[in-house]
Amino acid sequence: MMSDPRQLLLACFRAAVDRARPQHVLAAHLPEPPADGRIIVLGAGKAAAAMAVAVEAAWPDARVEGLVVTRYGHGLPTRAIEVVEAGHPMPDAAGAAAAARIAALAAGAGADDLVLFLASGGGSALLVLPADGVSLADKRAVSAALLRCGADIGEMNAVRKHLSALKGGRLAALAAPARVMTLAISDVPGDRADVIGSGPAVADESTLSDARAVLARYGIEPPASVARRLADPAAETPKPGDPVFANTEFRMLATPQQALEAAAEAARAAGVTPLILSDRIEGEAREVGKALAGIALQVASHGQPLPPPALLLSGGETTVTVRGQGRGGRNVEFLLGLTLALGGQAGIHALAADTDGIDGSEDNAGASAGPESLARMRAAGLDPAALLADNDAYGAFAALGDLIVTGPTRTNVNDFRAILIEHPKGQEA
């Protein structure tokens, strides 16, 4: 086994991210270019620029055109496909302007044209073209409330789709009768096509009733324009079987499960037995941390469900209900909850990071922790439990120098969590 636990965890994280990089996975899923029509490339998400570059690399001689929108700092130089940067997780005017241009390009597609839509995590916030009667300010207000209350991604996107002129299949309706193909990198539990980036070019499984129920569930009082929109039957999104989807196709490029499998291979190569717990764990981040700590302690104490040295892997998307004033994304909040629950147990190390390189809205991907982390925090004059209560897990791990900073990876298969349980002392093979 690799002698440095943190380096092993980092190697597994890198393997997971590399498995989902557009330059490694996109070309094999491209269709034949159209014989006569145009190739119009549109897209939104944190991977959009890297996906556009991969399209151009795979089709060096094809005449491609189009526009993709990505998060600030996630852009890349391209030959022909324009890349625009905009706000995430809060939508902004730059995203709205880019979305309006994407709508115009889709509406201008003809029957002989191929529209490639490049979908990845973050697309819901970046492709922001409010529906008629809804202002950008009102959409921002609803987005902010959903982000703070702990709603999961499916719930958030059910609302977003019904307030949008493009999401929830409406882009496909604009582009018809052109051939429309979505190429997607999944960042959502269950890899649902209509949830990834809020499914601009796929049929919507959610309803206006679902959207209203989400707001009611979290006690969110919407602006008047949003309430009117969600009460209007004419605002329903196109559903499976709608003729606008007659010439559409969806292809998945990379998923959280595939990333976890790549991490598992890296662990095996280092002599550690991996166990993938799930690729779709959801729930309050700190509570998920407490639950996974229980599993890690079972491995350490009883060798169940597998003996050490072992690596517990999981993905998905946890949530954070913001009650404090601190800094921290869902991965560091998970990790601090885990660390507190482990209580300094010897031989257990962990890493939690977002595969897009940005944990929430901070500058880190995540952090790592070990058996000494709690003692080190307290020696530095910190109260880990108080920091968790203040949603300041970032501050806890920053003080130790244990943040993981990768910069934008330009892909996104959601959260990555790895817990390494070493051999008990004196029992190493």
Protein Blocks (a to p, Z undefined) as FASTA:
>chain_A
ZZblklmmmmmmmmmmmmmgmklmmmmmpccddfklccddddedjklmmmmmmmmmmmmm
bcceddddddehiaccdfklccdddddfbdcfklmmmmmmmmmmmmmpcfkbccddddde
hklmmmccddehiafklmmmmmmmmmmnopafklmmmmmmmmcckggolmmmmmpccdcd
dddddfbehiiaklggoimmbccfbdfklmmmmmmmnopacdfklmmmmmmmklpccdeh
iaklmmgccddfbdfklmmmmmmmmmmmnopacddfbfcbgcjfklmmmmmmmmmmmmmm
nopabdcddddddedjdddddfbfbecdfklmmmmmmmmmnnopghiacddddfklpghj
afbfbdcddfklmmmmmmnopafklmmmnopmkmmmmmnopaccebjnhiaebjaddddd
dddehiaZZ
